[in-house]
């Protein structure tokens, strides 16, 4: 079990993590996988009594996390950091002609992990792959850009001894049971079952299921 009693668990990322949280309320968990994960963790392991925090912000890329990392991570002093970031680094290439190279992405991502591990050498880290599902049709072309970022996450998970959630693989495997739109109508933002599936895989990865 990765989670210890009274841990502060920080979930960081973009809109998938944010999921309509009230940014004026520091205790708001949003309406997606973070809230589901916190609820099931509390129900399955009430003896742990963790404090879960959500600081995802819609639209953010890895470089945006770097800019706000002190206030939205270091100052919160998490015991566990859960991070999923990268789909917007890919998306902006296709909808705004504003690409982020894989090298830039890796540099920003590494900076986040280095800062946090330096602040807490005992920090436990959970890294989730960014993912995209093949719906609508144009999302298929995104794989060229996203797959190198997924490899970056794999490499950093090994380097920082993080727990890796192979979310892109797992979400796409789920499309063999139900079509992609069942899990995420636009290939990116999860549906209710999509968020539940993310929560399940997170809990399994940390040994809570």
Number of C-alpha atoms within 10 A of each C-alpha: 10 13 20 13 12 13 15 19 22 24 24 25 26 24 21 25 28 25 22 16 23 14 15 7 8 11 14 18 26 21 17 24 26 29 22 19 21 19 14 16 21 16 12 11 15 11 12 15 17 19 16 23 24 25 23 28 20 16 16 17 23 25 20 14 23 18 12 11 18 15 10 18 21 17 10 14 17 23 20 21 22 23 22 22 27 27 26 22 25 25 22 15 15 16 10 8 9 12 16 20 15 20 12 14 22 21 14 19 22 19 17 21 20 14 15 21 17 11 14 15 10 11 18 19 25 22 22 26 25 26 24 26 27 21 16 12 10 10 16 13 11 17 16 10 19 22 18 16 25 22 14 19 27 19 13 18 19 12 10 15 12 20 19 20 25 19 21 18 14 15 21 17 13 16 15 9 9 10 15 24 19 17 24 21 17 18 21 23 19 25 17 14 14 22 23 19 20 22 22 17 20 25 20 13 17 16 11 16 14
